[in-house]
Amino acid sequence: MTAQPPPVAPLARVETLDAAPTLGVLYGRALLTARSGGTTLPDRRLELAGVRIDADAVADYDHVCGFSVGGVVPPTYPHMLAFPLQMRLMTDREFPLPAPGMVHLRNVITQVRPPEVGEPLRVAVHADRLAAHPKGAQVDLVTAVTDVDGAEIWGSRSTYFVRGAPAPEGADDAASREPEPHVGRLPHAIWTVPGDIGRRYAAVSGDVNPIHVNGLAAKAFGMPGTIAHGMWTKARALAALAGRHGPAFTVDVVFKAPVRAPSKAYFHTARADRGWDAKLVSPKGRDHLLLTLREA
């Protein structure tokens, strides 16, 4: 069964921001203040109101991720609105895990309807479920995007992992069961992942994590070299499924192994009950991405 992000729970403190944080500044702060300590998450939610999606920015994103320009706002695009708030929270002194080298393990999106270009939106982010991982600790960043009437139209839960980081005593791995896509043996497409995809995606998303844009930095954080952003692989997979499902759905993706840039990968898809299953697999048969999409 596909995991769904829970509703945003009331927290002790709500901090309303005047403008979206600048990601370049936040990455600089993360490198200067990186630390791993503490086992308590900030009891706080960050909110940004009056957010409007820009048509030109969506077009640039479409080009990089493979969506048709001029169509509906892609289901992964609201992550662009939420990520600066996530980074602001993860680089806060109250946050127990270091942002540099943080690896995106999983992303679950539940969309009620696509947001529209230009409509006023409110974006809210909070941290949840700090838990043990076999090789360190993991944490969820939960996002809710609401419309002018206060109705949630899009939500997500992103799970991030930090190698060697501590978790609260007695905290078990809180991840629910992974998606189990059932696909055929033969792929439906061969992806050619460009060597510059990390820099290209960073240019449209602001996510300039060194593991995606600098080979030496990537190796310093234990990667085989520069790797593609997980959310780029999810976006490209959903671009391949565009037009094959309705506007309301939950799409659950686990990022199993890094996708090196450059590289080739094999994309498998299959129809499923109320949706689609998909996998992205390396030439050696290693799973990169597991995806299940289920319509509401």
N, C-alpha and C positions, 0 to 999 in steps of 0.2 A: 504494500500500500504506500502511496506517495506521501512523504512528509509535508505538512503544511505549516507555515509560520504562524505562531499564535498571535492573538491580538496584543497590541501594545498595552502593557500593564501600567497603572498609575505609579509614578515614582516619587521619591521624596522631593526632588528638585527638578524644575524645568528651566532650562536656560534658553531664552529666545535670542537668536543672533540677528544682527542688523544686515549682514551680508554673508555670502558664502566664503568660508576660509580659503586662503590662497595655498594651493597644494605645494608649490615650490618652497614656500616658507616653512610649511609643516614638515616636509622631508628634511629640510635643514635642521629644524628643531629636533627631529627624531634622531638624526645622526649625532647631534651634540649631547642629547640627554638620554641616549639608549641605556636601558638598564633592565634587569629582570629581578623583581622582588615583590613580595606581598602576594596575598591570595584573595584580595577583596576587590570587587569591581566598583567603579564609581556609581553611586546611587543617584543617577542624574540622566536626564534626557535632553538632547540638543534639538532645537526646532528652528526652522527657517521658513518664514511665511512669504507669500507674494512671489514665489519662484515661478518663472515662466520659461517654457522651452522655446529655444530659438530655432527657426527653420533652417538657417544656414549651418548651425552647429549640428543639427540632425543630418543634414545632407552630407557633411564631412564624415560623420560617424557611419552613415550608410555606405559610403564609398570604401571605407577601411574594412568594414565587417561583412559586406556582401549583400546588404539589403537593397531593395529597389528604392531609388531616390524619389521622393514625392509621395510615398505611400504613408501608411499609418506610422506613428512613432513606434520604433521597435520595442519589444517587451523588455529588452535589457537596458534600454536607454535611461530609464529613471535611476539606475545604479550610478550614472554619471552625476546626478543631482545629489545622491546620498553620500558618495564616497568622500567628498571634502569634510562632511560632518563626521563620518567614521574616523577619518584621519585626525581630526581635531580631538576627538575623544581618546583615540589610541595614543596620541602624543601628550596627553595631559599627565601631570605629575601624579594624579590619583590612579592612573591606569597601571596595573601590575605587570604587564608584559611589554617587552621592547618591540617597537614597530619595525626597525630594520631587520630584514630577513624573514619577516612574517610571511607565511605561505597560505594561500587560499585553498582550503580543502573542499569546500562544498558551498553551493549557492542554491537556495530554493526561492523561487518567485511565484507569488500568487497574484494574478491580474484579474480584476473584475471587469475593467474596460481599459483600452489604451488611453493615456492622457493625450490631450490635444495641444498642438502648437499654440502658444500664446495664452492658454488658460491659466489663471492664478492657482498655484498649488501650495500646500504646506508639506514640508518634509521633516520628519522626526526620526531620530536615531537614538538607540540606547544599547548598552552592552548587557549580555545575558549569558548565563550558563558557563562560567569558568569551570573547566573540567580537566581531569587527567587524560593524557594521551599516552600510548605506549612509549613514545619517544620524547615526551615533554608535556606541554599543556595546550589546550585549545579554548577558544572563546568565540561566542556568537555576537555579531553586530546585527541588530534587528532594525529594520526600516519600515516606516509607514508613510505613504504618500496619500494625502487627502485632498478633496476638491473644495470649492468655495463653500459648500454646504456642510463640510465636515465629514463627508462619507469617504471611507478608505477605498481607493480605486486600485491601489498597487501596494504590495508588501513583499518584503524579502527577509531572508535570514542567511547571512554569510558567516561561515565557520572558518576561522583562521587558526593556524598552528604555529607554535614557537618551539623549536628543538631545545631540549634541556631545561625548559622553564618549569618552575614549581606550580603545583595546583593545590587547592585546599585539601587538607588532610581528609582522607576518606572519600574524596570526590571520584566517582567512577566516570569512565568515558560516557558522556551524555549524548553522543550522537545516536540518532535513531537508525534503524536498519537502512542500509544503502539501497538506492534504486537498483532494480534487477531487470535491465532491458533484455529482451529476447529478440535477437536479430539473426539473419542468415549468415552463412559462411562467406559469401561473396560480397564485397563492398559495392556501394552504389556511386561512390565518387572517390577520386584520389586527390587529396589536398596537397598542394605545393606551398609550404609555409615559407614566406620570404625571410631572408636574413635580417631585414630592417623592420619586421612587423612590430617588434617591441617599441621602437622609436615612433613608428607611424601611429600605433594605438595610443601611446603616451601623449602624442600631439593632440589627439581629439578627446582624450579622457582626463589628462592631467596626471595620470598615474605614472610617475617617473621613478618607481621603485628600481634601484640599481640592478636587480636580478634580471630585469627585462631590457635594459638599455646598455649595459656594460658587461662584457664577457669576463673581465678580471674580477669585477665586483660579484658577479654571479657565482664564480668559482669560490670566492672567499666565503660565500654563504652556503657552500655545499652543493651548488648546482653544477651540472655537467658543462655549462656554458650559458650564453644568453637564452632565455626561454620566453615563449609567448605568454601573454597575460591569460590567466584562466578565463576571465570574462570575455576576452576576444574569442576564445575557442567556443564558449557557450553562445555568443552572439552569432558567430559564423554558422554553428549548427542550427540555430533557430532561423537564420536567414534561409537555409536550405529547406526548412519546413514551412516557410511563410506561405500563407494562402491555403494551407491544408488543415487548418483547425479554426475554431471560433475565437472570439475575442476574450472569453473568460476561461481561464485554465490555471493549473499549477504545473510548473516545470522544475524538476529536481535534477541537479547535476552534481556529480562527484568528480573532482579532478584527481585522477588516480596517479598519473605520472607526468612529469613536465614534458611539454612539447618544445623541442629544441628549435631554434631559429638560426639557420635554415634547416628544413627537413621535409620529408614526405610523410603522410599519414593516410590511413584508409577509413572512410566514413561509411558506416553501415546503418541502415534504417529499416524499420518494419512497422506496419500498422499494428496498433494494439487496441484493446477495448477502450473506447472513449479517448483515443489519442494516438501517440506515436512513441516508439522506443528508438534509441540510437546509441551508437558507440563510435568512438574515434580510437583507432588502433594503429600502433607503430608497425613498420615493415617486419619487425621480429615477433609480432603478435602480442605486444604488451599493450594493455588498455591505457589510453590517455584520459578518456572522458566516458562516463556513463550517464545517459540521459533518459528520463521518462517524462512525457508530457501527457497530462490527463485533463480533458475538458471538464468544466464545471457542469 
